[in-house]
C-alpha cells in the first residue's frame, strides 16, 4: 500500500526519484512521527531476521577464503572499486545530459 502511495506522490509531484525511494522516505517519516510503530513489524520481520545469516554466509566465507590475497592486495581492489564507481557515475551523468539535450532538440523540430 505504501508503495502505491509513493508511486502516486512521485507521479503527482513529478519527482526525479524512483517511487521506491519515495516510499522509503514516507516509511521513515511514518516511523519517526509515531504513526507506525516498530512493534507492528516484529512478526513479519522475524522470518528475515532469523535467516539473515543465510544471506551473509557466502560473502563471509569468500572473505575468509581469500583473506591472504585481500590482506596483500586489498588496496588495489579498493582503488579499482573507487575508480570504476567514479567512472560509472560520470558516464551515467554524461549520457543523461546527452539524452536530455537530445530531447529538447527533438521537441522544437
MOMO-V698588 format. One record per residue. N is the residue number from 1. RES is the residue in one small letter. SS is DSSP state (H for helix, E for strand, L for the rest). BURIAL is + if it has 24 or more other C-alpha atoms within 12 Angstrom, else -. D_LAST is the distance of its C-alpha to the last C-alpha in Angstrom with 1 decimal. Layout:
BEGIN
N;RES;SS;BURIAL;D_LAST
N;RES;SS;BURIAL;D_LAST
END
This chain:
BEGIN
1;x;L;-;41.8
2;x;H;-;40.7
3;x;H;-;37.8
4;x;H;-;36.6
5;x;H;-;36.9
6;x;H;+;35.0
7;x;H;+;32.1
8;x;H;-;32.0
9;x;H;-;32.2
10;x;H;-;29.5
11;x;H;-;27.1
12;x;H;-;28.2
13;x;L;-;27.8
14;x;L;-;24.7
15;x;L;-;26.9
16;x;L;-;25.5
17;x;L;-;28.7
18;x;L;-;30.0
19;x;H;+;32.2
20;x;H;-;35.1
21;x;H;-;35.1
22;x;H;+;34.8
23;x;H;-;37.7
24;x;H;-;39.8
25;x;H;-;39.4
26;x;H;+;40.3
27;x;H;+;43.3
28;x;H;-;44.4
29;x;H;-;44.3
30;x;H;-;46.3
31;x;H;-;48.9
32;x;H;-;49.1
33;x;H;-;49.6
34;x;L;-;52.2
35;x;L;-;50.5
36;x;L;-;50.8
37;x;L;-;53.9
38;x;H;-;54.2
39;x;H;-;57.1
40;x;H;-;54.8
41;x;H;-;53.4
42;x;H;-;56.7
43;x;H;-;57.5
44;x;H;-;54.1
45;x;H;-;53.6
46;x;H;-;57.2
47;x;H;-;56.3
48;x;H;-;53.6
49;x;H;-;56.0
50;x;H;-;58.9
51;x;L;-;56.9
52;x;H;-;54.9
53;x;H;-;57.0
54;x;H;-;55.9
55;x;H;-;52.3
56;x;H;-;53.6
57;x;H;-;56.4
58;x;H;-;54.4
59;x;H;-;52.8
60;x;H;-;56.1
61;x;H;-;57.9
62;x;H;-;55.3
63;x;H;-;55.9
64;x;H;-;59.6
65;x;H;-;59.6
66;x;L;-;57.7
67;x;H;-;59.1
68;x;H;-;60.7
69;x;H;-;57.6
70;x;H;-;55.6
71;x;H;-;58.3
72;x;H;-;58.3
73;x;H;-;54.6
74;x;H;-;52.9
75;x;H;-;51.6
76;x;H;-;49.6
77;x;H;-;48.2
78;x;H;-;47.2
79;x;H;-;45.6
80;x;H;-;43.6
81;x;H;-;42.4
82;x;H;-;41.4
83;x;H;-;39.5
84;x;H;-;37.7
85;x;H;-;36.7
86;x;H;-;35.3
87;x;H;-;33.4
88;x;H;-;31.9
89;x;H;-;30.9
90;x;H;-;29.3
91;x;H;-;27.5
92;x;H;-;26.2
93;x;H;-;25.0
94;x;H;-;23.2
95;x;H;-;21.5
96;x;H;-;20.5
97;x;H;-;19.0
98;x;H;-;17.1
99;x;H;-;15.8
100;x;H;-;15.0
101;x;H;-;13.1
102;x;H;-;11.2
103;x;H;-;10.3
104;x;H;-;9.1
105;x;H;-;6.7
106;x;H;-;5.4
107;x;H;-;5.7
108;x;H;-;3.8
109;x;L;-;0.0
END
